[in-house]
Amino acid sequence: EVDDVACPGKLLAAMAKEDLEKYGGGIAGVHIFNAKEQLKKKGQKRSSATTLYQVEKTEPRAPSEEIVAFFEALFLQKITKIDVPTLGDTKKETAILDLQNARLFGKPKKPTKLYIRNEIFEFFNIIKSRIETDNRKTFVCGSSGIGKSTAAPIILKMLRNWKPLGSLFQHEGYFYWIPKKFPESKMLSFANRVAARLWIDDNVQDHFYNFMDPFSEFKICSGFLKAYEILWVSPKRAGKMGQPSFQVRDVTDWGKEALHLYMRHWDPRAILDCNERCYGFDPKIVEEKVRIWGPVPRQVFSQELRLKDILSNTPAAKIREFFLGTRGEGTPDGITSGKLVHLIPSEDRRVSYYRVASSHIRRELLKRNERVIKQLARGLVSNAARGAIPSQQAADWLEALVHLRFTKSSFIMEAKRLKKRPDDKATEKLTVEIKEMKHKLFNLANFDDVDFNSNTYYEPSWRTLETIDSLFVIGEILYLVQITFSPDHPLKTAGMRRVWRAAKKKVPALEGYCVIFAIPDLSAKKGQDLVAKFKYQPYKQTTGNPVDYSRAPFKFEKGQYLHVLPDSILDCSDGEQV
């Protein structure tokens, strides 16, 4: 491969297939020779202006002592499994890698201990299975700041333990060759991707790992015939969050032939555990950052951000355009950098959806321009209810409309009882008077920061709680709200146990709880009326074990009910079309 700054692309592109085959024997060799000479001249001209194109420096050099110390510790130190707070009914595989005073990528402000969450173990198994079947391209994307750059060297360590191979590692604008027998054999560093490619073409005959973690304008070094290539890229760099000012075609072109996988976000509890084990910041400050920004390590541990400033530079109209699918140039940095909007993967990680970063940010957006955001919400929810767009694209906005309904108005909530058995003869309808509730966000999965005050609408700051989207107390009943587009929504037992235990501790007089499923009117899927189809939902344990309904909290259930959200909450009453 010859760098595109020198290759006579117009001449080759104009040739027919037969002409190109003729070139293969003779003329192409002349072009390649001339291209290399041009590269040398261009490198000499640009060397004083920038380090991006120092192509005359083709000889490898020794990396910094700090980066060598990092990779040496990475490969020599053992991964230590740890016990962590349960995430549901089962424990996830989690570990710590202590770098023994070396720092991540040799950077002074990076930690000396790396937190290995379950997602990294799962990605290793996926990539390992692809290599076993000789699939050589894997495209890993995920919201900016969730730890892709940290996951990459950890997974490289796991792969080299399983199948020792030499490795090319691109981090930001740096290119490192790590020999198969490192640290006995020395690491090499290259000034740019051209130098790395020339050296590898001349010196590496065996299969190797090519880990690419590019940054900004730096292009990837790819296309090796014997490389297992894994690209770690942010949505912005991949052109998935609006078009950035720089060229991203190298990433998108490479990705056409690769398996695309999307990395899941952290559980807030894992962020808190990571802080305790690896960073040591004030837990209250960390909790507050998670509440504002969501569980994103970069925003929580590295950056000092002011939400007020970011929102001021992000017009509500641009938020609306983005979620309606207009993602061209001019998308504000608050969106493209992942501070206000996250990329959320599907269950199988093959597809992704855009969601607001946190309930707090969504609430602030509503405060700043309620009319525009309500119009956006109504349009997306209406389309999702009709089955015109995936429900995941409108989930945030349905929650926003329900939150507004309960906190900005007074009404009589009517809900249809879902029969547990066909012969169930209990009261068919639930009627509850709702009086414009207070709105509070909570952060902790064990509900310790919820007071369970009467007539207050509580909403989790992020979206990882099992079963519960919001809750409120009226009288001596706890109402647990699940906001959904789907008729199939099993109730996870872990979340029910935690919320009931916390509620009874704060309000001992509670007699029981009701589960309220809130679904938009006219909801349809493949021509089916989902409102009519909705049935009593079973309780489900992650372990698969049967649920004992005679024990707490299940014996305190006062029923499951379906509340159909009226068409009025979807009306754009001011006449503007979404």
C-alpha positions as CSV (number, residue, x, y, z in Angstrom):
1,E,0.0,0.0,0.0
2,V,1.2,3.5,-0.9
3,D,0.1,6.5,1.1
4,D,-2.7,8.4,-0.7
5,V,-0.8,11.7,-0.7
6,A,1.6,10.2,-3.3
7,C,-0.4,7.6,-5.2
8,P,-1.4,8.6,-8.8
9,G,-5.0,7.7,-8.0
10,K,-6.7,9.5,-11.0
11,L,-4.6,7.6,-13.5
12,L,-5.3,4.2,-11.9
13,A,-9.0,4.9,-11.4
14,A,-9.5,5.7,-15.0
15,M,-8.0,2.3,-16.2
16,A,-10.1,-0.7,-17.2
17,K,-9.5,-4.1,-15.5
18,E,-7.4,-5.3,-18.4
19,D,-5.2,-2.2,-18.3
20,L,-4.6,-2.6,-14.6
21,E,-3.6,-6.3,-15.1
22,K,-0.9,-5.1,-17.6
23,Y,0.3,-2.5,-15.1
24,G,0.9,-5.3,-12.6
25,G,3.9,-6.6,-14.6
26,G,5.8,-3.4,-15.2
27,I,4.5,0.1,-15.1
28,A,3.1,-0.3,-11.5
29,G,6.6,-0.9,-10.3
30,V,7.7,2.5,-11.8
31,H,4.8,4.2,-10.1
32,I,5.5,2.6,-6.7
33,F,9.2,3.7,-7.0
34,N,8.2,7.3,-7.9
35,A,5.6,7.3,-5.1
36,K,8.2,6.5,-2.5
37,E,10.5,9.2,-3.8
38,Q,7.6,11.7,-3.7
39,L,6.9,10.6,-0.1
40,K,10.4,11.4,0.9
41,K,10.2,14.9,-0.7
42,K,6.9,15.6,0.9
43,G,8.1,14.5,4.2
44,Q,11.1,16.9,3.9
45,K,8.9,19.8,3.1
46,R,6.4,19.2,6.0
47,S,8.8,18.1,8.7
48,S,9.2,21.6,10.1
49,A,5.5,22.3,10.2
50,T,4.0,19.2,11.8
51,T,4.7,15.8,13.2
52,L,1.7,14.3,11.4
53,Y,3.6,13.7,8.1
54,Q,7.2,13.0,9.1
55,V,7.4,10.3,6.5
56,E,11.1,10.6,5.9
57,K,11.6,9.0,9.4
58,T,11.0,5.4,8.3
59,E,13.5,3.8,10.6
60,P,12.1,2.5,13.9
61,R,13.2,4.0,17.2
62,A,12.9,3.2,20.9
63,P,9.7,4.2,22.6
64,S,9.7,6.2,25.7
65,E,10.6,4.5,29.0
66,E,7.1,5.2,30.3
67,I,5.3,3.4,27.4
68,V,7.7,0.4,27.6
69,A,7.1,0.2,31.4
70,F,3.4,0.2,30.8
71,F,3.4,-2.6,28.2
72,E,5.9,-4.6,30.2
73,A,3.7,-4.4,33.3
74,L,0.6,-5.1,31.2
75,F,1.9,-8.4,29.9
76,L,3.8,-9.6,33.0
77,Q,1.3,-8.8,35.8
78,K,-1.5,-11.2,36.5
79,I,-5.2,-10.4,36.3
80,T,-6.8,-10.8,39.8
81,K,-10.5,-11.7,40.0
82,I,-12.5,-9.7,42.6
83,D,-15.8,-9.9,44.3
84,V,-18.1,-7.0,43.4
85,P,-21.6,-5.9,44.3
86,T,-24.1,-8.1,42.6
87,L,-25.5,-6.8,39.3
88,G,-28.9,-8.5,39.4
89,D,-29.2,-12.0,40.7
90,T,-25.8,-13.2,39.5
91,K,-22.3,-11.9,39.9
92,K,-20.4,-10.7,36.8
93,E,-16.8,-11.6,36.0
94,T,-14.7,-8.7,37.2
95,A,-11.0,-8.2,37.9
96,I,-8.2,-5.8,38.7
97,L,-4.9,-5.5,36.8
98,D,-2.3,-3.8,39.1
99,L,0.4,-2.3,36.9
100,Q,2.8,-1.9,39.9
101,N,3.3,1.9,39.6
102,A,3.4,1.9,35.8
103,R,0.6,4.1,34.3
104,L,-1.8,3.5,31.5
105,F,0.0,4.4,28.3
106,G,2.7,5.9,30.4
107,K,0.7,9.1,31.0
108,P,1.2,10.8,34.4
109,K,-2.5,11.4,35.1
110,K,-3.6,7.8,34.3
111,P,-4.2,5.2,37.0
112,T,-1.8,2.4,38.0
113,K,-4.7,-0.1,38.4
114,L,-7.1,-1.1,35.6
115,Y,-10.6,-2.2,36.4
116,I,-11.7,-5.1,34.1
117,R,-15.4,-5.2,34.0
118,N,-17.4,-8.2,32.7
119,E,-17.8,-6.5,29.3
120,I,-14.1,-6.8,28.6
121,F,-14.1,-10.5,29.3
122,E,-17.1,-10.9,26.9
123,F,-15.4,-9.0,24.2
124,F,-12.2,-11.1,24.5
125,N,-14.3,-14.2,24.0
126,I,-16.0,-12.8,21.0
127,I,-12.8,-11.7,19.3
128,K,-11.1,-15.0,20.3
129,S,-13.8,-17.0,18.6
130,R,-13.6,-14.8,15.5
131,I,-9.8,-15.4,15.2
132,E,-10.4,-19.2,15.7
133,T,-12.6,-19.1,12.6
134,D,-10.1,-16.9,10.7
135,N,-12.3,-13.8,10.7
136,R,-9.7,-11.0,10.7
137,K,-11.7,-7.7,11.0
138,T,-13.6,-6.6,14.1
139,F,-15.0,-3.0,14.4
140,V,-15.6,-2.0,18.0
141,C,-17.5,1.2,18.7
142,G,-19.0,2.7,21.7
143,S,-19.8,6.1,23.4
144,S,-16.9,8.4,23.8
145,G,-15.2,7.9,27.2
146,I,-16.6,4.6,28.2
147,G,-13.2,2.9,28.2
148,K,-12.4,1.5,24.7
149,S,-8.8,2.7,24.8
150,T,-8.4,1.0,28.2
151,A,-10.1,-2.2,27.1
152,A,-7.9,-2.5,23.9
153,P,-4.5,-3.2,25.7
154,I,-6.2,-5.5,28.2
155,I,-7.8,-7.6,25.5
156,L,-4.5,-7.6,23.6
157,K,-2.9,-9.0,26.8
158,M,-5.6,-11.7,27.0
159,L,-5.1,-12.6,23.3
160,R,-1.3,-12.9,23.6
161,N,-1.7,-15.1,26.7
162,W,-4.0,-17.4,24.6
163,K,-2.2,-17.1,21.3
164,P,1.2,-15.4,21.5
165,L,1.8,-13.2,18.4
166,G,3.6,-10.1,17.6
167,S,1.5,-6.9,17.8
168,L,1.1,-3.6,16.1
169,F,-0.6,-1.2,18.5
170,Q,-1.8,2.2,17.3
171,H,-2.7,4.6,20.1
172,E,-3.7,8.1,19.1
173,G,-1.0,9.1,16.7
174,Y,1.7,6.6,17.9
175,F,2.6,3.3,16.4
176,Y,4.3,0.6,18.4
177,W,5.6,-2.8,17.4
178,I,5.5,-5.3,20.3
179,P,7.5,-8.5,19.5
180,K,6.1,-11.9,20.3
181,K,8.9,-12.4,22.8
182,F,8.6,-9.0,24.5
183,P,10.1,-8.0,26.9
184,E,13.1,-10.2,26.0
185,S,12.9,-8.6,22.5
186,K,12.6,-4.8,22.4
187,M,9.6,-2.7,21.5
188,L,9.8,-0.4,18.5
189,S,8.1,2.9,17.8
190,F,7.4,4.5,14.4
191,A,6.9,8.2,13.5
192,N,3.8,7.5,11.4
193,R,1.7,4.8,9.8
194,V,3.8,4.8,6.6
195,A,7.0,4.0,8.5
196,A,5.1,1.3,10.4
197,R,3.8,-0.3,7.2
198,L,7.2,-0.2,5.4
199,W,8.9,-1.8,8.3
200,I,6.3,-4.5,8.8
201,D,6.2,-5.3,5.1
202,D,9.9,-5.9,5.2
203,N,10.3,-7.6,8.5
204,V,7.2,-9.5,9.6
205,Q,6.2,-12.8,7.8
206,D,4.0,-14.4,10.5
207,H,0.5,-13.6,11.6
208,F,0.2,-10.7,14.1
209,Y,-2.4,-8.6,16.0
210,N,-3.1,-5.1,14.7
211,F,-4.9,-3.0,17.3
212,M,-6.0,0.4,16.0
213,D,-7.1,3.1,18.4
214,P,-6.9,6.3,16.2
215,F,-7.4,9.9,17.3
216,S,-8.5,12.9,15.4
217,E,-6.9,13.2,12.0
218,F,-4.5,10.3,12.4
219,K,-5.2,7.7,9.9
220,I,-5.3,4.0,10.7
221,C,-2.5,1.6,9.5
222,S,-4.5,-1.4,8.1
223,G,-5.0,-3.8,5.3
224,F,-2.2,-6.4,6.2
225,L,-2.8,-9.8,4.7
226,K,-1.6,-11.7,7.8
227,A,-3.0,-9.5,10.5
228,Y,-6.0,-10.0,12.9
229,E,-7.2,-6.4,12.9
230,I,-9.4,-4.9,15.7
231,L,-10.4,-1.3,15.3
232,W,-11.5,0.6,18.5
233,V,-13.2,3.8,17.5
234,S,-15.5,6.5,18.9
235,P,-18.9,7.2,17.2
236,K,-17.5,10.7,16.3
237,R,-14.4,9.2,14.6
238,A,-16.6,6.7,12.8
239,G,-19.0,9.5,11.6
240,K,-21.9,8.2,13.6
241,M,-22.5,11.3,15.7
242,G,-22.6,13.9,12.9
243,Q,-19.8,14.6,10.4
244,P,-16.7,16.0,12.1
245,S,-14.5,18.5,10.3
246,F,-11.8,15.9,9.5
247,Q,-11.9,13.0,7.0
248,V,-13.1,9.7,8.4
249,R,-13.3,7.7,5.2
250,D,-10.4,5.4,6.1
251,V,-12.4,4.1,9.2
252,T,-15.7,3.8,7.4
253,D,-14.2,2.1,4.3
254,W,-12.3,-0.4,6.5
255,G,-15.4,-1.1,8.5
256,K,-17.5,-2.2,5.4
257,E,-15.9,-5.7,5.6
258,A,-15.8,-6.0,9.4
259,L,-18.1,-7.3,12.1
260,H,-19.5,-4.3,13.9
261,L,-19.8,-4.6,17.7
262,Y,-21.0,-1.9,20.2
263,M,-19.6,-1.7,23.7
264,R,-22.1,-1.5,26.6
265,H,-22.1,1.2,29.2
266,W,-20.9,0.7,32.7
267,D,-23.3,0.0,35.5
268,P,-23.2,2.9,38.0
269,R,-22.3,0.5,40.8
270,A,-19.3,-0.7,38.9
271,I,-18.2,3.0,38.4
272,L,-18.4,3.5,42.2
273,D,-16.5,0.2,42.8
274,C,-13.8,1.2,40.2
275,N,-13.3,4.5,42.0
276,E,-12.8,2.8,45.4
277,R,-10.3,0.3,44.0
278,C,-8.4,2.4,41.4
279,Y,-8.9,6.1,41.8
280,G,-9.8,7.0,45.4
281,F,-11.8,10.2,44.7
282,D,-14.4,11.4,47.1
283,P,-17.4,9.0,46.6
284,K,-20.0,11.8,46.9
285,I,-18.3,13.7,44.1
286,V,-18.2,10.6,41.9
287,E,-21.9,9.8,42.6
288,E,-22.8,13.4,41.7
289,K,-20.9,13.1,38.4
290,V,-22.6,9.8,37.6
291,R,-26.0,11.5,38.3
292,I,-25.2,14.3,35.9
293,W,-23.2,12.6,33.1
294,G,-24.2,8.9,33.4
295,P,-21.6,6.2,34.2
296,V,-18.9,7.3,31.7
297,P,-15.3,7.0,33.2
298,R,-14.0,10.0,31.2
299,Q,-16.6,12.4,32.4
300,V,-16.4,10.9,36.0
301,F,-12.7,10.5,36.5
302,S,-10.9,12.7,34.0
303,Q,-12.7,15.8,32.8
304,E,-13.9,18.8,34.7
305,L,-17.1,19.8,32.8
306,R,-19.7,22.4,33.2
307,L,-23.1,21.2,32.0
308,K,-24.4,24.8,31.8
309,D,-21.7,25.7,29.3
310,I,-22.2,22.7,27.2
311,L,-26.0,23.2,27.0
312,S,-25.5,26.9,26.2
313,N,-23.5,25.8,23.1
314,T,-26.0,23.2,22.1
315,P,-29.3,24.7,20.7
316,A,-32.4,22.7,21.3
317,A,-33.1,22.8,17.6
318,K,-29.8,20.9,17.0
319,I,-30.8,18.2,19.5
320,R,-34.1,17.9,17.7
321,E,-32.4,17.6,14.3
322,F,-30.0,15.0,15.6
323,F,-32.6,12.7,17.0
324,L,-34.7,13.1,13.9
325,G,-31.8,11.8,11.8
326,T,-30.2,15.0,10.5
327,R,-26.6,14.4,11.4
328,G,-24.6,16.5,8.9
329,E,-21.9,19.0,9.5
330,G,-22.5,21.6,12.2
331,T,-23.6,19.1,14.9
332,P,-22.5,20.6,18.2
333,D,-19.6,19.2,20.1
334,G,-21.9,18.4,23.1
335,I,-23.5,15.8,20.9
336,T,-20.6,14.5,18.8
337,S,-18.3,14.1,21.8
338,G,-20.9,12.0,23.7
339,K,-21.4,14.4,26.6
340,L,-25.1,14.9,26.0
341,V,-26.0,11.8,23.9
342,H,-24.8,8.2,24.3
343,L,-24.7,5.4,21.8
344,I,-26.5,2.4,23.4
345,P,-26.1,-1.1,21.9
346,S,-28.8,-3.6,21.4
347,E,-28.7,-6.9,23.4
348,D,-26.5,-8.6,20.8
349,R,-24.3,-5.6,20.3
350,R,-24.8,-5.6,16.5
351,V,-27.0,-2.5,16.4
352,S,-26.9,0.8,18.3
353,Y,-29.4,3.6,19.3
354,Y,-29.0,7.1,20.5
355,R,-30.2,8.1,23.9
356,V,-29.8,11.2,26.1
357,A,-26.8,10.7,28.5
358,S,-28.8,10.9,31.7
359,S,-32.2,11.7,33.2
360,H,-30.7,14.9,34.7
361,I,-29.6,16.1,31.2
362,R,-32.9,15.2,29.7
363,R,-34.6,17.3,32.5
364,E,-32.3,20.2,31.9
365,L,-33.1,20.1,28.2
366,L,-36.8,20.3,29.0
367,K,-36.2,23.2,31.3
368,R,-34.4,25.2,28.7
369,N,-36.7,24.6,25.8
370,E,-39.8,22.6,26.8
371,R,-41.7,23.3,23.6
372,V,-39.1,22.1,21.1
373,I,-38.1,19.0,23.3
374,K,-41.8,18.1,23.8
375,Q,-42.4,18.3,20.1
376,L,-39.4,16.0,19.5
377,A,-40.6,13.6,22.1
378,R,-44.2,13.5,20.8
379,G,-43.1,12.9,17.3
380,L,-40.7,10.0,18.1
381,V,-43.0,8.4,20.6
382,S,-45.9,8.5,18.1
383,N,-43.8,6.9,15.4
384,A,-42.5,4.2,17.8
385,A,-46.0,3.4,19.0
386,R,-47.1,2.9,15.4
387,G,-44.1,0.7,14.7
388,A,-42.6,3.1,12.2
389,I,-39.3,3.3,14.1
390,P,-37.6,1.0,16.6
391,S,-38.9,1.6,20.1
392,Q,-35.4,2.1,21.4
393,Q,-35.1,5.3,19.5
394,A,-38.0,6.8,21.5
395,A,-37.6,5.2,24.9
396,D,-36.0,8.3,26.5
397,W,-38.7,10.5,25.1
398,L,-41.6,8.3,26.3
399,E,-40.1,8.5,29.8
400,A,-39.9,12.3,29.4
401,L,-43.5,12.6,28.5
402,V,-44.6,10.3,31.4
403,H,-42.5,12.4,33.8
404,L,-44.1,15.6,32.5
405,R,-47.6,14.0,32.9
406,F,-47.1,13.1,36.5
407,T,-45.2,16.3,37.6
408,K,-46.8,19.0,35.5
409,S,-50.5,18.1,35.8
410,S,-53.2,16.7,38.1
411,F,-55.4,13.9,36.8
412,I,-57.2,10.7,37.7
413,M,-55.0,7.8,36.7
414,E,-57.0,4.9,35.5
415,A,-55.4,1.5,35.0
416,K,-56.7,-1.8,33.9
417,R,-56.0,-4.8,36.1
418,L,-53.9,-7.5,34.4
419,K,-55.4,-10.9,35.4
420,K,-52.9,-13.3,37.0
421,R,-55.2,-16.2,36.1
422,P,-58.2,-16.4,33.7
423,D,-60.5,-17.0,36.7
424,D,-59.2,-14.0,38.6
425,K,-62.3,-12.0,39.8
426,A,-60.5,-9.1,41.5
427,T,-61.5,-5.5,40.8
428,E,-60.9,-4.7,37.1
429,K,-59.8,-1.1,37.4
430,L,-57.4,0.9,39.5
431,T,-58.2,4.6,40.1
432,V,-55.6,6.9,41.7
433,E,-55.8,10.7,42.1
434,I,-52.5,12.3,40.9
435,K,-51.8,15.8,42.2
436,E,-48.9,17.5,40.4
437,M,-46.0,15.7,42.0
438,K,-42.6,16.8,43.0
439,H,-39.8,15.4,40.8
440,K,-36.6,13.9,42.2
441,L,-33.8,11.9,40.7
442,F,-32.0,9.1,42.6
443,N,-28.7,7.5,41.9
444,L,-28.2,4.4,44.0
445,A,-29.3,0.9,42.9
446,N,-30.2,-0.1,46.5
447,F,-32.5,3.0,46.7
448,D,-30.8,4.3,49.8
449,D,-31.0,7.8,48.4
450,V,-34.8,7.6,48.0
451,D,-37.0,9.0,50.8
452,F,-40.2,7.5,49.5
453,N,-42.1,10.7,50.4
454,S,-45.7,10.8,49.5
455,N,-46.7,12.5,46.2
456,T,-43.1,12.6,44.8
457,Y,-42.2,11.2,41.4
458,Y,-38.8,9.4,41.8
459,E,-36.8,8.6,38.7
460,P,-33.4,6.9,38.4
461,S,-30.6,9.0,37.1
462,W,-29.5,6.3,34.7
463,R,-31.1,3.3,32.9
464,T,-29.6,0.2,34.5
465,L,-32.1,-0.5,37.3
466,E,-33.9,-3.8,36.8
467,T,-37.7,-3.5,36.3
468,I,-38.3,0.1,37.5
469,D,-38.4,3.3,35.4
470,S,-40.0,5.4,38.2
471,L,-41.9,5.1,41.4
472,F,-44.1,7.1,43.8
473,V,-46.0,6.5,47.1
474,I,-49.6,7.4,47.7
475,G,-51.3,6.4,50.9
476,E,-49.9,3.1,52.0
477,I,-49.1,1.8,48.6
478,L,-45.9,1.9,46.6
479,Y,-46.4,2.3,42.9
480,L,-43.7,1.0,40.6
481,V,-43.9,2.3,37.1
482,Q,-42.5,0.4,34.0
483,I,-42.7,2.6,30.9
484,T,-42.7,0.5,27.7
485,F,-43.6,-0.1,24.1
486,S,-43.5,-3.9,24.5
487,P,-46.2,-6.3,25.6
488,D,-43.5,-8.7,26.9
489,H,-41.8,-7.3,30.0
490,P,-40.9,-9.9,32.6
491,L,-40.2,-8.4,36.1
492,K,-36.7,-9.0,37.3
493,T,-36.7,-10.2,40.9
494,A,-33.5,-8.4,42.0
495,G,-34.9,-5.0,41.4
496,M,-38.2,-5.8,43.2
497,R,-36.4,-7.1,46.3
498,R,-34.2,-4.1,46.6
499,V,-36.9,-1.4,46.1
500,W,-39.4,-3.2,48.5
501,R,-36.7,-3.6,51.2
502,A,-35.7,0.0,51.0
503,A,-39.3,1.3,50.9
504,K,-40.3,-0.7,54.0
505,K,-37.3,0.5,55.8
506,K,-38.2,4.1,55.2
507,V,-42.0,3.7,55.3
508,P,-42.9,0.8,57.6
509,A,-46.6,1.4,57.2
510,L,-46.6,0.4,53.6
511,E,-49.1,-2.4,52.9
512,G,-47.9,-3.5,49.5
513,Y,-46.9,-2.4,46.0
514,C,-48.6,-2.2,42.6
515,V,-46.8,-2.5,39.3
516,I,-48.0,0.0,36.7
517,F,-47.1,-0.6,33.0
518,A,-47.4,2.6,31.1
519,I,-47.9,2.2,27.3
520,P,-48.9,4.7,24.6
521,D,-52.3,4.5,23.2
522,L,-52.6,3.0,19.7
523,S,-49.4,1.1,20.2
524,A,-48.9,-1.5,17.5
525,K,-46.3,-4.0,16.3
526,K,-46.6,-6.0,13.1
527,G,-50.3,-5.1,12.9
528,Q,-51.1,-6.2,16.5
529,D,-52.8,-4.0,19.1
530,L,-50.3,-4.2,21.9
531,V,-52.7,-2.6,24.4
532,A,-55.2,-5.4,23.9
533,K,-52.5,-8.0,23.9
534,F,-50.8,-6.9,27.2
535,K,-51.0,-9.5,29.9
536,Y,-49.9,-10.2,33.5
537,Q,-46.1,-10.3,33.5
538,P,-44.2,-13.1,35.2
539,Y,-41.3,-12.6,37.7
540,K,-38.0,-13.8,36.4
541,Q,-34.7,-14.6,38.2
542,T,-31.5,-14.2,36.2
543,T,-30.4,-17.6,37.5
544,G,-33.5,-19.2,35.9
545,N,-34.6,-20.7,39.2
546,P,-38.4,-20.6,40.0
547,V,-39.8,-17.7,42.0
548,D,-41.3,-18.4,45.4
549,Y,-44.4,-16.2,45.4
550,S,-45.2,-16.9,49.0
551,R,-42.1,-14.9,50.1
552,A,-41.4,-11.2,50.3
553,P,-41.6,-9.1,48.3
554,F,-43.9,-10.9,45.9
555,K,-46.5,-11.8,48.5
556,F,-47.1,-8.0,49.0
557,E,-48.0,-7.4,45.4
558,K,-51.4,-5.7,45.2
559,G,-51.7,-6.3,41.4
560,Q,-50.3,-5.5,38.0
561,Y,-52.1,-2.8,36.0
562,L,-51.9,-1.3,32.5
563,H,-52.1,2.5,32.3
564,V,-52.7,3.6,28.7
565,L,-51.2,7.0,28.1
566,P,-53.8,9.2,26.4
567,D,-53.4,10.5,22.8
568,S,-53.3,14.1,24.3
569,I,-49.8,13.7,25.5
570,L,-48.7,13.0,21.9
571,D,-50.5,16.0,20.4
572,C,-48.4,18.9,19.1
573,S,-50.9,21.4,20.3
574,D,-49.0,24.5,19.2
575,G,-49.4,23.4,15.6
576,E,-45.8,22.9,14.7
577,Q,-45.1,19.6,12.9
578,V,-42.3,17.3,14.0
